[in-house]
Amino acid sequence: MPTRTADAEWNGTLQEGNGHMRLGGGAYEGPYSFSSRFEEGTGTNPEELVAAAHAGCYSMALAGSLGRAGFQPGGIRTTAEVRLERAEAGWNIAAIELRAEAEVDGIEDAQFQEIAEQTKDTCPISKALAAVPTITVEAKLI
């Protein structure tokens, strides 16, 4: 199985410093800073990259789950919101909310909801993020 990589560099102090992240496959390379992570500054941040990974993983996993159940999805779009909060012991990811929309002919909503929820628990990124206190999915047929 393949091994995926990314790298990051940080220069300077936490609040005044700056950094640069790069995905190993070359699809993304860009800056990050204290402001882009803990405020509303420009650039990316680790949590945004976690959100992208989770949304991508969930969309693919849901397609696989639907296929194994005998359905062929026409398209799946997932948005992930990663909530970073400051706690007494420091910053942590407190919750991740997945919102998925899927085109799937011939499936009843109840069965779709069951498959969507099960997929949330079994997608590899969800499993990797098991320490996150709350991961939810809101799934909708379109």
N, C-alpha and C positions, 0 to 999 in steps of 0.2 A: 504494500500500500504506500502511496506517496506521503511524503512529509512536507508540510507547508511552512513557509517562513515569512517573517516580517521583521523589520528592524526600526529602532527609534533611537534618536540622539537628543539629549537635553544639555543645554549650556546655561550656566549661571544659577542664580538662586531660584527658589520655587516661584516667587511672585514676579520677579523682574526678568527671569530667564526666558528662554524660548527653545523650542524643539522642532524636530523634523521626523516624520514617519514615512516609511516606504513599505509597500507590500512586495513580497518576494517575486510575485508574478509580473510586477510592473504596472498593474492596473491603476494604482494610486500612489502618489507621492506628494506630500505637502506638509505645511507647518502646523504646529499646535503650541498653545501657550496657557498660562494660568487663566487668562481671560477667556480663551475659547473653551476651557474645561469647566471652570467654576463660575463664570459670568456669561455674558452674551457676546464675547469677542469673535472675530473672524478666525477661520482655521477649523481644523477638526479636533477631535479628542478621543481618548480610548473608548469612552462609552458610546460614542457615535459609531465607531468601528464595530463594537460589540453588537449594536443594534442592526447594522448592516449584515453582519454574519448571521445573527439570529433570524432576521427576516428572510434572507436567502436560503438558509437551511430549512426553515419551516415550510417555505413554498415548495421546495423540492421534496421534502418528506411528505407533505400533504398529497402531492401528486402521486408519490409511490403508494401511500396508504389507500388512496382512492382507486388506483389501478389494481391493487391486490384485492379490493372489495368488488371488482368487476366494473368499475366506472372509468370513463376516459375524460379527464378534465380538459376543457378548452383553454383555460388560462387561470392562473392563480396570482394574485397580487397581495403581498403582505407588507404591512408597516409595523415596525417595532419601536416602542418608546421605552427607553431606559431611564429610570428615575434615580438620579444620584442624590443622596442626602447626607448631610453631616450629622453624625451621631456623637455620643459622648466619647467613644473610642476612636473617632475619626470618620472619614468619608467611606461610604459603602453604596453599592447598588441595592436599593431598597425594593425595587419592583421592576418588572418588565411586562409591558402590555403589548400583545400581538393582536393586530387587526388584519384579518384576511378576507378577501373577496374572491370567490371562485365561480367559474362557469362550469357546471357539471350537469349534463343532460341525464334525465331519468332517475335522479336521486331524490328521496324525500328529505325534508329539512332535518327531521329528527335523526336520521341515519347520518346525514352530513355532520351534524353537531357532534355526534358520538365519535365519528372518525376524526374530526378536527381536534377535539379535546384529547383523544388518545395520542394523536400525532404530537401535540404540544409536549406530552410527557416523554415521548420516545425519540424526538429529533435529537441528533447528536449534540447540537449546541445547547439545547435545553438541559440535556444530561450533564454537559460540562459546566453549566451554570447552576447546578443543584443547590449551591449555597445561597442563592438569591431567595429571600423569604417568600416572595410572591411572583409567580409567572402566570399570567392569564391570557386567554385567547377569546376574541370575539370574532366569530366566523359568520359570513353572510354569503348566501347564494345570490348570484346576479344573472 
